[in-house]
């Protein structure tokens, strides 16, 4: 249909090519021209989400890779320092507006919870847990986010989301029950659960902040707040980095550039475009990716339960994303 035929309507009439006016129904369907402001499926959001999941999964493995070469506090500070440098560079190029007032307070809280607290607690937890078990415990967070966001943010509880979370959670439990090595202790489990609470709290606060704050600003300011909070570990980093092997230093830089700077910036944009519950539910696929990466890079071989659990995690995320 060309543009002339699209113009059906003001007075319930249309004009054919011969100039003869013919009556039409005022409520007839009109095919509007393309409107760039109209919501439409965006493959870039799916690609960004997938990138975030892979990068965050790799962080669990990289933290284990460092092992005892860098202490948890020193590694956390190094990660956030590198991420802050990268993000500030991007912000100087893009020059987004800075958060102010209440938005700034929310970004500061989000930075303390996620960039500061979560990063440090996760590093300590992975001294007592293998990568797959740590990922399973941390990824209880999406369930917390979905529940709180459904009530406080009025996001509700869509049936596909609830079913998908249920399927993925069964997968996570299977991974924890026998999917990876048994290297864990009560302290590690407690720290893993604390990391999940900090993660969920950070997502919820960030979602509110992004209502009035640019995604880039929220990310770089939050990261800078986390780095400042971790500055007491600067002396430890300065002493340890001189004796650490090059692989440990490279892992710390990798954690700062990719799982922190790149992944958190992409995450903020994805979260800004979607609901908190549905966006967070996608991260339930992370334990499955961690099990695979830990198998390939750390030799932590998955069992049959780990394989089945990983498949269920991916299936649950796919189901939760249905419209």
Secondary structure, 3 states (H helix, E strand, C coil): CCHHHHCCCCCCEEECCCCCEEECCCCCCCCCCCCCCCCCCCHHHHHHHHHHHHHHHHHHHHHHHHCCCCCHHHHHHHHHHHHHHHHHHHHHHHCCCCCCHHHHHHHHHHHHHHHHHHHHHHHHHCCCCCHHHHHHHHCCHHHHHHHHHHHHCCCCCCHHHHHHHHHHHHHHHHHHHHCCCCCCCHHHHHHHHHHHHHHHHHHHHHHHHCCCCCHHHHHHHHHHHHHHHCHHHHHHHHHHHCCCCHHHHHHHHHHHHHHHHHHHHHHHHHHHHCCHHHHHHHHHHHHHHHHHHHHHHCCCCCCHHHHHHHHHHHHHHHHHCCC
